[in-house]
Amino acid sequence: MLRPNPPRMITVVLAVALIVVGVSATVFPVDFVDTALNVVQSYVGTDIEITREVGWLFLLAGDGLLVLGSLLPGI
């Protein structure tokens, strides 16, 4: 029987960030998300264009990260 564990806080923060960016790119555009994403991308040195398809992938990745965090200990 599976016994879900509470995910670590960093896992929850990353998953929520992915979900917020995904929602901003697909359903409800939010200006502060775009600004924060540009700051993070300039800090990291990447230039990923956030399209609707990438937004859907971010939503899927955020949900998957929450599921993995609850099923696998230590994530």
LOPALUM-614368 format. One record per residue: residue number from 1; x, y, z of N, C-alpha, C in turn. Coordinates in steps of 0.2 Angstrom, whole numbers, always signed. Example, Ala and Ser with C-alpha at 12.3 -4.5 7.8 and 13.67 -1.06 7.14 Angstrom:
<pts>
num:1	n_east:+66	n_north:-28	n_up:+39	ca_east:+62	ca_north:-22	ca_up:+39	c_east:+66	c_north:-16	c_up:+39
num:2	n_east:+64	n_north:-11	n_up:+35	ca_east:+68	ca_north:-5	ca_up:+36	c_east:+64	c_north:+0	c_up:+39
</pts>
This chain:
<pts>
num:1	n_east:+4	n_north:-6	n_up:+0	ca_east:+0	ca_north:+0	ca_up:+0	c_east:+4	c_north:+6	c_up:+0
num:2	n_east:+3	n_north:+11	n_up:-4	ca_east:+6	ca_north:+17	ca_up:-4	c_east:+5	c_north:+22	c_up:+2
num:3	n_east:+10	n_north:+24	n_up:+5	ca_east:+9	ca_north:+29	ca_up:+10	c_east:+12	c_north:+36	c_up:+8
num:4	n_east:+8	n_north:+40	n_up:+6	ca_east:+11	ca_north:+47	ca_up:+4	c_east:+15	c_north:+50	c_up:+9
num:5	n_east:+20	n_north:+53	n_up:+8	ca_east:+24	ca_north:+57	ca_up:+12	c_east:+23	c_north:+65	c_up:+10
num:6	n_east:+24	n_north:+69	n_up:+15	ca_east:+23	ca_north:+76	ca_up:+14	c_east:+30	c_north:+78	c_up:+10
num:7	n_east:+29	n_north:+81	n_up:+4	ca_east:+35	ca_north:+83	ca_up:+0	c_east:+39	c_north:+89	c_up:+4
num:8	n_east:+45	n_north:+89	n_up:+2	ca_east:+49	ca_north:+94	ca_up:+5	c_east:+47	c_north:+101	c_up:+3
num:9	n_east:+49	n_north:+106	n_up:+7	ca_east:+47	ca_north:+113	ca_up:+5	c_east:+49	c_north:+116	c_up:-2
num:10	n_east:+56	n_north:+114	n_up:-3	ca_east:+58	ca_north:+116	ca_up:-10	c_east:+55	c_north:+113	c_up:-16
num:11	n_east:+52	n_north:+107	n_up:-15	ca_east:+48	ca_north:+104	ca_up:-20	c_east:+42	c_north:+107	c_up:-21
num:12	n_east:+39	n_north:+109	n_up:-15	ca_east:+32	ca_north:+113	ca_up:-16	c_east:+33	c_north:+120	c_up:-19
num:13	n_east:+39	n_north:+123	n_up:-17	ca_east:+40	ca_north:+130	ca_up:-20	c_east:+41	c_north:+129	c_up:-27
num:14	n_east:+45	n_north:+125	n_up:-29	ca_east:+47	ca_north:+124	ca_up:-37	c_east:+40	c_north:+122	c_up:-40
num:15	n_east:+36	n_north:+118	n_up:-38	ca_east:+30	ca_north:+116	ca_up:-41	c_east:+25	c_north:+121	c_up:-42
num:16	n_east:+25	n_north:+125	n_up:-36	ca_east:+20	ca_north:+131	ca_up:-37	c_east:+23	c_north:+136	c_up:-42
num:17	n_east:+29	n_north:+137	n_up:-42	ca_east:+32	ca_north:+142	ca_up:-47	c_east:+31	c_north:+140	c_up:-54
num:18	n_east:+31	n_north:+133	n_up:-55	ca_east:+30	ca_north:+130	ca_up:-62	c_east:+23	c_north:+131	c_up:-64
num:19	n_east:+18	n_north:+130	n_up:-59	ca_east:+11	ca_north:+130	ca_up:-60	c_east:+9	c_north:+138	c_up:-61
num:20	n_east:+12	n_north:+142	n_up:-57	ca_east:+10	ca_north:+150	ca_up:-58	c_east:+12	c_north:+152	c_up:-65
num:21	n_east:+18	n_north:+150	n_up:-67	ca_east:+21	ca_north:+152	ca_up:-74	c_east:+16	c_north:+149	c_up:-79
num:22	n_east:+15	n_north:+142	n_up:-78	ca_east:+10	ca_north:+139	ca_up:-83	c_east:+4	c_north:+142	c_up:-84
num:23	n_east:+1	n_north:+144	n_up:-78	ca_east:-6	ca_north:+147	ca_up:-78	c_east:-5	c_north:+154	c_up:-82
num:24	n_east:+0	n_north:+158	n_up:-80	ca_east:+1	ca_north:+164	ca_up:-83	c_east:+2	c_north:+164	c_up:-91
num:25	n_east:+5	n_north:+158	n_up:-93	ca_east:+6	ca_north:+158	ca_up:-100	c_east:+0	c_north:+155	c_up:-104
num:26	n_east:-4	n_north:+151	n_up:-101	ca_east:-10	ca_north:+148	ca_up:-104	c_east:-17	c_north:+151	c_up:-103
num:27	n_east:-18	n_north:+153	n_up:-97	ca_east:-25	ca_north:+155	ca_up:-95	c_east:-26	c_north:+162	c_up:-94
num:28	n_east:-22	n_north:+164	n_up:-89	ca_east:-23	ca_north:+171	ca_up:-86	c_east:-16	c_north:+175	c_up:-86
num:29	n_east:-15	n_north:+179	n_up:-91	ca_east:-8	ca_north:+182	ca_up:-91	c_east:-7	c_north:+187	c_up:-86
num:30	n_east:-2	n_north:+186	n_up:-82	ca_east:+0	ca_north:+190	ca_up:-76	c_east:+6	c_north:+194	c_up:-78
num:31	n_east:+6	n_north:+201	n_up:-77	ca_east:+12	ca_north:+205	ca_up:-79	c_east:+18	c_north:+203	c_up:-74
num:32	n_east:+17	n_north:+203	n_up:-67	ca_east:+23	ca_north:+202	ca_up:-63	c_east:+26	c_north:+195	c_up:-64
num:33	n_east:+22	n_north:+190	n_up:-66	ca_east:+26	ca_north:+184	ca_up:-68	c_east:+30	c_north:+184	c_up:-74
num:34	n_east:+28	n_north:+188	n_up:-79	ca_east:+33	ca_north:+189	ca_up:-84	c_east:+39	c_north:+193	c_up:-82
num:35	n_east:+38	n_north:+198	n_up:-78	ca_east:+44	ca_north:+202	ca_up:-75	c_east:+49	c_north:+198	c_up:-71
num:36	n_east:+46	n_north:+194	n_up:-67	ca_east:+50	ca_north:+189	ca_up:-63	c_east:+53	c_north:+184	c_up:-67
num:37	n_east:+50	n_north:+181	n_up:-72	ca_east:+53	ca_north:+176	ca_up:-76	c_east:+59	c_north:+179	c_up:-80
num:38	n_east:+58	n_north:+186	n_up:-82	ca_east:+64	ca_north:+189	ca_up:-86	c_east:+70	c_north:+190	c_up:-81
num:39	n_east:+68	n_north:+192	n_up:-75	ca_east:+74	ca_north:+193	ca_up:-70	c_east:+77	c_north:+186	c_up:-69
num:40	n_east:+74	n_north:+181	n_up:-68	ca_east:+77	ca_north:+174	ca_up:-67	c_east:+81	c_north:+172	c_up:-73
num:41	n_east:+78	n_north:+173	n_up:-79	ca_east:+81	ca_north:+171	ca_up:-85	c_east:+88	c_north:+175	c_up:-86
num:42	n_east:+88	n_north:+182	n_up:-85	ca_east:+94	ca_north:+186	ca_up:-85	c_east:+99	c_north:+183	c_up:-80
num:43	n_east:+97	n_north:+182	n_up:-74	ca_east:+102	ca_north:+179	ca_up:-69	c_east:+105	c_north:+173	c_up:-71
num:44	n_east:+101	n_north:+168	n_up:-74	ca_east:+103	ca_north:+161	ca_up:-75	c_east:+107	c_north:+162	c_up:-82
num:45	n_east:+105	n_north:+166	n_up:-86	ca_east:+108	ca_north:+167	ca_up:-93	c_east:+105	c_north:+163	c_up:-98
num:46	n_east:+98	n_north:+162	n_up:-98	ca_east:+94	ca_north:+158	ca_up:-103	c_east:+90	c_north:+163	c_up:-106
num:47	n_east:+87	n_north:+161	n_up:-112	ca_east:+82	ca_north:+165	ca_up:-115	c_east:+77	c_north:+161	c_up:-118
num:48	n_east:+72	n_north:+158	n_up:-114	ca_east:+67	ca_north:+153	ca_up:-116	c_east:+61	c_north:+157	c_up:-117
num:49	n_east:+58	n_north:+157	n_up:-123	ca_east:+52	ca_north:+160	ca_up:-125	c_east:+46	c_north:+156	c_up:-122
num:50	n_east:+42	n_north:+159	n_up:-118	ca_east:+36	ca_north:+156	ca_up:-115	c_east:+30	c_north:+156	c_up:-119
num:51	n_east:+29	n_north:+151	n_up:-123	ca_east:+23	ca_north:+150	ca_up:-127	c_east:+18	c_north:+146	c_up:-123
num:52	n_east:+12	n_north:+146	n_up:-127	ca_east:+6	ca_north:+142	ca_up:-124	c_east:+8	c_north:+135	c_up:-123
num:53	n_east:+12	n_north:+132	n_up:-127	ca_east:+14	ca_north:+125	ca_up:-127	c_east:+19	c_north:+124	c_up:-121
num:54	n_east:+23	n_north:+128	n_up:-120	ca_east:+28	ca_north:+128	ca_up:-114	c_east:+24	c_north:+129	c_up:-108
num:55	n_east:+19	n_north:+133	n_up:-108	ca_east:+15	ca_north:+134	ca_up:-102	c_east:+11	c_north:+128	c_up:-100
num:56	n_east:+9	n_north:+124	n_up:-105	ca_east:+6	ca_north:+118	ca_up:-103	c_east:+11	c_north:+113	c_up:-100
num:57	n_east:+17	n_north:+113	n_up:-103	ca_east:+22	ca_north:+108	ca_up:-100	c_east:+24	c_north:+110	c_up:-93
num:58	n_east:+24	n_north:+117	n_up:-92	ca_east:+26	ca_north:+119	ca_up:-85	c_east:+20	c_north:+117	c_up:-80
num:59	n_east:+14	n_north:+117	n_up:-82	ca_east:+8	ca_north:+115	ca_up:-78	c_east:+9	c_north:+107	c_up:-77
num:60	n_east:+10	n_north:+103	n_up:-82	ca_east:+11	ca_north:+96	ca_up:-81	c_east:+17	c_north:+95	c_up:-77
num:61	n_east:+23	n_north:+98	n_up:-78	ca_east:+29	ca_north:+97	ca_up:-73	c_east:+27	c_north:+99	c_up:-66
num:62	n_east:+24	n_north:+104	n_up:-65	ca_east:+22	ca_north:+106	ca_up:-58	c_east:+18	c_north:+101	c_up:-54
num:63	n_east:+13	n_north:+98	n_up:-58	ca_east:+9	ca_north:+93	ca_up:-55	c_east:+13	c_north:+87	c_up:-54
num:64	n_east:+17	n_north:+85	n_up:-59	ca_east:+21	ca_north:+79	ca_up:-58	c_east:+26	c_north:+79	c_up:-53
num:65	n_east:+29	n_north:+85	n_up:-52	ca_east:+33	ca_north:+86	ca_up:-46	c_east:+30	c_north:+85	c_up:-39
num:66	n_east:+24	n_north:+88	n_up:-39	ca_east:+20	ca_north:+87	ca_up:-32	c_east:+19	c_north:+80	c_up:-31
num:67	n_east:+17	n_north:+76	n_up:-36	ca_east:+15	ca_north:+69	ca_up:-36	c_east:+22	c_north:+65	c_up:-34
num:68	n_east:+27	n_north:+66	n_up:-37	ca_east:+33	ca_north:+63	ca_up:-36	c_east:+36	c_north:+65	c_up:-29
num:69	n_east:+35	n_north:+71	n_up:-27	ca_east:+37	ca_north:+73	ca_up:-20	c_east:+33	c_north:+70	c_up:-14
num:70	n_east:+27	n_north:+68	n_up:-16	ca_east:+23	ca_north:+64	ca_up:-11	c_east:+24	c_north:+57	c_up:-11
num:71	n_east:+26	n_north:+54	n_up:-17	ca_east:+27	ca_north:+47	ca_up:-17	c_east:+34	c_north:+44	c_up:-15
num:72	n_east:+39	n_north:+48	n_up:-17	ca_east:+46	ca_north:+46	ca_up:-16	c_east:+49	c_north:+50	c_up:-10
num:73	n_east:+51	n_north:+47	n_up:-5	ca_east:+54	ca_north:+50	ca_up:+1	c_east:+60	c_north:+54	c_up:-1
num:74	n_east:+61	n_north:+60	n_up:+2	ca_east:+67	ca_north:+64	ca_up:+1	c_east:+67	c_north:+68	c_up:-5
num:75	n_east:+61	n_north:+68	n_up:-9	ca_east:+61	ca_north:+73	ca_up:-15	c_east:+56	c_north:+79	c_up:-13
</pts>
